[in-house]
Amino acid sequence: MLVAPVALGWPARAEVGELELAVKATYLYKLAPFVSWPGGIFSGPEEPLAICVQGQDPFGSLLDRAVAGQRVGTHAIVVRRVARLEHGSDCQIAYVGGSSTQSTAQALTATEGAPILTVTDAARGPSKGIVHLVLNGGKVRFSVNAARAEAGGMGISSKLLALATEVSR
């Protein structure tokens, strides 16, 4: 069954600028319920789910406001800003912005096989994480690299895969 982003509570359209960034920020935490991480990723039921922003942060306070008070199951959502991503980074979701310290490609290579849902943005370059955000006809869309997710021990819900513009296996 194809589920529209609006039915999932996701904004359907975005204009260039702040609204586009707000939609992308919303996607970051709305992805979490559609991902299963390997056991032991959380030390306990109250440990927060961390969304990390690596390198250039296009969101500023938009992401912090979007996740305020949000939970995934028993896990509160927190935002961390990091200069570098590594295999053992304490992140469940990572927006990879790239920087002079660590490029997007370097961050993706460093996290290969890790249980980190990497999210990249076509506005920042062609390097693709597990989820790659694109703006198409004024709407934020995404592709999914299911093989990369599986390599990190993560499962992606068929509902999310059905919404993707492209799924790589």
Phi and psi in degrees as a GROMACS rama.xvg file:
@    title "Ramachandran Plot"
@    xaxis  label "Phi"
@    yaxis  label "Psi"
@TYPE xy
-84.5189  124.575  LEU-2
-110.188  125.018  VAL-3
-72.0685  148.428  ALA-4
-54.2222  -35.7494  PRO-5
-63.1123  -38.3174  VAL-6
-64.3436  -28.0132  ALA-7
-85.6897  -0.0198506  LEU-8
87.0416  14.6898  GLY-9
-96.1917  141.535  TRP-10
-62.4138  141.619  PRO-11
-91.5934  -35.1414  ALA-12
-119.347  153.759  ARG-13
-142.785  143.016  ALA-14
-97.5929  158.104  GLU-15
-63.6438  139.633  VAL-16
111.331  -142.545  GLY-17
-61.704  -38.7121  GLU-18
-64.8002  -41.4482  LEU-19
-59.2535  -45.2095  GLU-20
-65.5817  -37.5807  LEU-21
-63.6995  -39.5966  ALA-22
-65.0069  -44.925  VAL-23
-64.2735  -39.4425  LYS-24
-61.6141  -40.3244  ALA-25
-64.6854  -40.7698  THR-26
-56.844  -39.641  TYR-27
-55.4249  -44.7483  LEU-28
-89.1143  -23.2515  TYR-29
-72.4733  -18.278  LYS-30
-69.4721  -33.4391  LEU-31
-52.855  -45.5064  ALA-32
-65.3778  -12.8619  PRO-33
-100.805  10.2214  PHE-34
-121.472  135.822  VAL-35
-110.798  126.268  SER-36
-96.5938  157.568  TRP-37
-64.9394  153.297  PRO-38
-56.9147  148.843  GLY-39
84.574  0.622307  GLY-40
-68.4176  -29.1606  ILE-41
-107.667  137.029  PHE-42
-74.7864  -16.495  SER-43
-168.605  170.559  GLY-44
-68.2202  -17.4596  PRO-45
-100.156  -3.53313  GLU-46
-65.0041  134.426  GLU-47
-69.8844  155.18  PRO-48
-88.1557  123.838  LEU-49
-100.871  125.522  ALA-50
-101.811  116.622  ILE-51
-101.941  142.694  CYS-52
-112.406  113.275  VAL-53
-95.2646  133.101  GLN-54
72.609  -135.319  GLY-55
-64.5239  128.066  GLN-56
-106.685  102.708  ASP-57
-79.5607  -11.8086  PRO-58
-87.782  -33.7021  PHE-59
56.3105  -134.073  GLY-60
-76.8171  -9.95519  SER-61
-57.5376  -43.8909  LEU-62
-67.2783  -42.8467  LEU-63
-60.1744  -42.7907  ASP-64
-67.7365  -37.7306  ARG-65
-64.3912  -37.3762  ALA-66
-92.0149  -8.5502  VAL-67
-54.7231  121.313  ALA-68
78.7715  -0.803781  GLY-69
-82.4646  149.305  GLN-70
-136.969  153.701  ARG-71
-120.057  103.863  VAL-72
63.2372  -124.789  GLY-73
-90.4428  -0.133301  THR-74
-98.0429  118.482  HIS-75
-66.7495  153.789  ALA-76
-101.33  131.266  ILE-77
-122.879  154.679  VAL-78
-112.331  132.535  VAL-79
-126.311  139.809  ARG-80
-108.477  127.346  ARG-81
-130.226  147.718  VAL-82
-77.5835  -35.8769  ALA-83
-135.339  150.092  ARG-84
-110.468  139.553  LEU-85
-130.923  170.176  GLU-86
-55.2937  -38.4689  HIS-87
-96.9886  18.1039  GLY-88
-59.2923  142.465  SER-89
-84.6731  66.8299  ASP-90
-137.707  141.625  CYS-91
-97.4996  -33.9542  GLN-92
-126.818  135.97  ILE-93
-133.426  118.784  ALA-94
-82.4214  119.746  TYR-95
-99.8356  104.061  VAL-96
-95.0211  -20.6673  GLY-97
72.2974  153.672  GLY-98
-162.061  -179.654  SER-99
-70.1514  -22.8173  SER-100
-76.2899  -39.0967  THR-101
-152.758  114.738  GLN-102
-69.2328  166.338  SER-103
-58.2231  -46.2851  THR-104
-60.7616  -41.8596  ALA-105
-64.9007  -41.4372  GLN-106
-64.2692  -41.5058  ALA-107
-65.7252  -39.3962  LEU-108
-65.1266  -41.8479  THR-109
-64.8964  -25.8781  ALA-110
-104.362  5.78165  THR-111
-57.0509  131.499  GLU-112
80.8102  -3.21551  GLY-113
-88.7971  151.069  ALA-114
-80.3979  57.3581  PRO-115
-121.498  120.322  ILE-116
-76.4312  100.735  LEU-117
-83.6768  135.163  THR-118
-123.941  125.855  VAL-119
-118.585  171.649  THR-120
-136.362  124.083  ASP-121
-56.7072  -27.5794  ALA-122
-65.2016  -19.2414  ALA-123
-103.951  -7.57246  ARG-124
142.594  174.566  GLY-125
-81.2434  -16.5951  PRO-126
-60.2323  132.885  SER-127
-115.068  130.143  LYS-128
-88.4636  -160.446  GLY-129
-64.5726  -43.1218  ILE-130
-115.201  132.156  VAL-131
-124.228  115.2  HIS-132
-84.1381  137.438  LEU-133
-136.539  152.335  VAL-134
-103.323  119.845  LEU-135
-132.7  112.317  ASN-136
61.3736  34.6867  GLY-137
80.2986  4.45922  GLY-138
-117.198  140.983  LYS-139
-80.8683  123.135  VAL-140
-123.777  176.229  ARG-141
-153.604  153.895  PHE-142
-112.915  160.793  SER-143
-130.886  133.051  VAL-144
-100.795  90.5591  ASN-145
-65.9324  -33.275  ALA-146
-64.1696  -40.8567  ALA-147
-66.638  -38.5915  ARG-148
-62.1954  -46.696  ALA-149
-61.8786  -36.9173  GLU-150
-61.9082  -27.9685  ALA-151
-91.8899  7.61689  GLY-152
80.5392  12.5973  GLY-153
-101.639  150.071  MET-154
-113.149  143.835  GLY-155
-112.703  127.952  ILE-156
-58.799  142.594  SER-157
-62.0529  -27.5039  SER-158
-64.4704  -41.9201  LYS-159
-69.8549  -41.9303  LEU-160
-61.2881  -35.1249  LEU-161
-65.3196  -26.29  ALA-162
-86.3574  -15.236  LEU-163
-70.2275  145.959  ALA-164
-74.8203  -23.4954  THR-165
-153.753  140.477  GLU-166
-125.441  121.02  VAL-167
-97.4135  134.078  SER-168
